[in-house]
């Protein structure tokens, strides 16, 4: 016999979906990943959400009641991941939403691009970089957008003669943004969307 009490878990889930929408929620609790799997999946997901300008997203980690010793392994992995993503310009801030979920505010793409440049200039390792020749495989529309973004960035830096540096800046931006676009159909189209978003931010 049912008690007639509301299902609070279902109610909270419904409220979260209404507030964030399914595309802005990563539910790690349902798939029960290992700590390492959760870390990799969250890293990739947050980067992909950043390029589509999701702003705030919800990561559901679970409380870890079923973990050994009751310690939330997945939750701890995600909390350890976020400071590094903030240094890389992917994450701006985060806060506890419930004991089993975290609201993450994503950084604007301008921060991602500027942090990547700073890391390169400081001699720190970067994600897999594109070879300049790889740009030749891109669609003409993609190249035009990359050139526009590169020119805007160089202009903002006060480079008076940007010509010699445009291709290098195109490769850098391509490497950074492509690294955040998951594999799948229409990947280059999604890349163009990310570049347009970065151009709009640079124009604001």
C-alpha positions as CSV (number, residue, x, y, z in Angstrom):
1,X,0.0,0.0,0.0
2,X,1.4,3.4,-1.0
3,X,1.9,5.9,1.8
4,X,0.6,8.8,-0.2
5,X,3.8,10.7,0.5
6,X,5.4,12.5,-2.5
7,X,8.5,11.0,-4.1
8,X,11.0,13.7,-3.0
9,X,13.8,12.4,-5.2
10,X,11.5,12.5,-8.3
11,X,10.4,16.0,-7.3
12,X,13.9,17.3,-7.0
13,X,14.8,15.7,-10.4
14,X,11.8,17.4,-12.0
15,X,12.8,20.7,-10.5
16,X,16.4,20.4,-11.7
17,X,15.2,19.5,-15.3
18,X,12.9,22.5,-15.3
19,X,15.7,24.8,-14.1
20,X,18.5,23.5,-16.3
21,X,17.0,21.4,-19.1
22,X,18.3,17.9,-19.9
23,X,21.1,19.2,-22.1
24,X,22.7,21.1,-19.2
25,X,22.6,18.2,-16.7
26,X,25.3,15.5,-16.5
27,X,24.0,12.6,-14.4
28,X,26.9,10.5,-13.3
29,X,24.8,8.8,-10.6
30,X,22.8,6.8,-13.1
31,X,25.7,5.2,-15.0
32,X,27.8,4.4,-11.9
33,X,31.2,5.1,-13.4
34,X,34.5,4.6,-11.6
35,X,36.2,7.7,-10.3
36,X,38.6,7.9,-13.3
37,X,35.7,7.4,-15.8
38,X,33.7,10.1,-14.1
39,X,36.6,12.5,-14.2
40,X,37.2,12.0,-17.9
41,X,33.6,12.1,-18.9
42,X,33.0,15.3,-16.9
43,X,36.1,17.0,-18.3
44,X,34.9,16.3,-21.9
45,X,31.3,17.2,-21.1
46,X,32.1,20.6,-19.5
47,X,34.4,21.5,-22.4
48,X,31.6,20.7,-24.9
49,X,29.1,22.7,-22.9
50,X,31.4,25.7,-22.8
51,X,31.6,26.0,-26.5
52,X,27.8,26.1,-26.9
53,X,27.7,28.8,-24.2
54,X,25.7,26.9,-21.6
55,X,26.8,29.2,-18.8
56,X,25.5,27.2,-15.8
57,X,25.2,23.4,-15.8
58,X,24.4,20.7,-13.2
59,X,26.7,17.7,-12.5
60,X,24.9,15.0,-10.5
61,X,27.6,13.0,-8.6
62,X,25.5,11.2,-6.0
63,X,26.4,11.3,-2.3
64,X,28.5,8.2,-2.4
65,X,26.4,6.2,0.1
66,X,27.1,3.0,-1.8
67,X,30.9,3.7,-2.1
68,X,33.4,1.9,0.2
69,X,33.3,3.6,3.6
70,X,30.5,5.9,2.5
71,X,33.0,8.2,0.8
72,X,31.8,9.7,-2.4
73,X,34.5,8.7,-4.8
74,X,32.9,10.2,-7.9
75,X,32.0,13.4,-6.0
76,X,35.6,13.8,-4.8
77,X,37.0,13.2,-8.3
78,X,34.8,16.0,-9.7
79,X,35.7,18.4,-6.9
80,X,39.4,17.7,-7.5
81,X,38.9,18.2,-11.3
82,X,37.3,21.6,-11.2
83,X,40.2,23.7,-9.9
84,X,42.3,22.5,-12.8
85,X,39.6,23.4,-15.3
86,X,39.3,26.8,-13.8
87,X,43.0,27.4,-14.3
88,X,42.6,26.3,-17.9
89,X,39.8,28.8,-18.5
90,X,37.0,26.2,-18.8
91,X,35.3,26.7,-15.5
92,X,34.6,30.0,-13.8
93,X,33.1,28.8,-10.4
94,X,31.1,26.1,-8.8
95,X,28.9,25.6,-5.8
96,X,27.1,22.7,-4.0
97,X,23.5,22.3,-5.2
98,X,22.6,19.4,-3.0
99,X,24.7,16.8,-1.2
100,X,24.8,14.9,-4.4
101,X,25.1,17.5,-7.1
102,X,27.2,20.6,-8.1
103,X,26.3,23.7,-10.1
104,X,29.1,24.7,-12.4
105,X,29.4,28.1,-14.0
106,X,31.4,27.8,-17.2
107,X,33.9,30.5,-18.3
108,X,33.4,32.5,-21.5
109,X,35.4,31.1,-24.4
110,X,37.5,34.3,-24.4
111,X,38.9,33.1,-21.1
112,X,39.6,29.6,-22.5
113,X,41.5,31.1,-25.5
114,X,43.4,33.6,-23.4
115,X,44.4,30.9,-20.8
116,X,45.6,28.6,-23.6
117,X,47.8,31.4,-25.0
118,X,49.2,32.2,-21.5
119,X,50.1,28.5,-21.0
120,X,51.8,28.4,-24.4
121,X,53.8,31.6,-23.7
122,X,54.9,30.2,-20.3
123,X,56.2,27.0,-21.9
124,X,53.6,24.8,-20.3
125,X,52.2,21.7,-22.1
126,X,49.0,22.2,-24.1
127,X,46.4,19.8,-25.4
128,X,47.1,18.0,-28.7
129,X,48.0,20.8,-31.2
130,X,47.0,21.0,-34.8
131,X,49.7,21.1,-37.5
132,X,49.3,24.2,-39.8
133,X,48.8,21.9,-42.7
134,X,45.7,20.4,-41.0
135,X,43.9,23.7,-41.7
136,X,43.9,22.9,-45.4
137,X,41.4,20.1,-44.7
138,X,38.8,22.5,-43.3
139,X,35.9,23.9,-45.2
140,X,36.4,27.4,-46.7
141,X,33.7,28.8,-44.3
142,X,35.5,27.4,-41.3
143,X,38.8,28.9,-42.5
144,X,37.1,32.3,-43.0
145,X,35.7,32.2,-39.4
146,X,39.1,31.2,-38.0
147,X,40.8,34.0,-39.8
148,X,38.2,36.5,-38.6
149,X,38.7,35.3,-35.0
150,X,42.5,35.4,-35.3
151,X,42.4,38.9,-36.7
152,X,40.1,40.1,-33.9
153,X,42.4,38.6,-31.2
154,X,45.5,40.1,-32.7
155,X,43.8,43.5,-33.0
156,X,42.8,43.3,-29.4
157,X,46.4,42.6,-28.5
158,X,47.5,45.8,-30.4
159,X,49.5,44.0,-33.0
160,X,50.0,46.6,-35.7
161,X,51.1,44.2,-38.5
162,X,49.1,41.0,-37.8
163,X,49.8,39.4,-41.2
164,X,52.7,37.2,-40.2
165,X,50.9,36.0,-37.1
166,X,47.4,35.3,-38.4
167,X,48.0,31.7,-39.4
168,X,49.7,30.9,-36.1
169,X,46.7,32.4,-34.3
170,X,44.3,30.4,-36.5
171,X,46.0,27.2,-35.6
172,X,46.1,28.0,-31.9
173,X,42.3,28.8,-31.9
174,X,41.5,25.8,-33.9
175,X,43.5,23.5,-31.6
176,X,41.8,24.9,-28.5
177,X,38.2,24.8,-29.8
178,X,38.5,21.5,-31.7
179,X,39.8,19.9,-28.5
180,X,36.4,20.8,-26.9
181,X,34.2,19.4,-29.7
182,X,33.3,15.8,-29.2
183,X,33.6,13.3,-32.1
184,X,30.4,12.7,-34.0
185,X,28.3,13.9,-36.9
186,X,28.5,17.5,-38.1
187,X,31.7,18.1,-36.0
188,X,33.0,20.8,-38.3
189,X,29.6,22.5,-38.3
190,X,29.6,22.4,-34.5
191,X,33.2,23.8,-34.6
192,X,31.9,26.7,-36.8
193,X,29.3,27.4,-34.2
194,X,31.9,27.6,-31.5
195,X,34.1,29.9,-33.5
196,X,31.1,32.2,-34.2
197,X,30.4,32.2,-30.4
198,X,34.0,33.3,-29.7
199,X,33.8,36.0,-32.4
200,X,30.6,37.4,-30.8
201,X,32.3,37.4,-27.4
202,X,35.3,39.3,-28.8
203,X,33.0,41.8,-30.4
204,X,31.1,42.6,-27.2
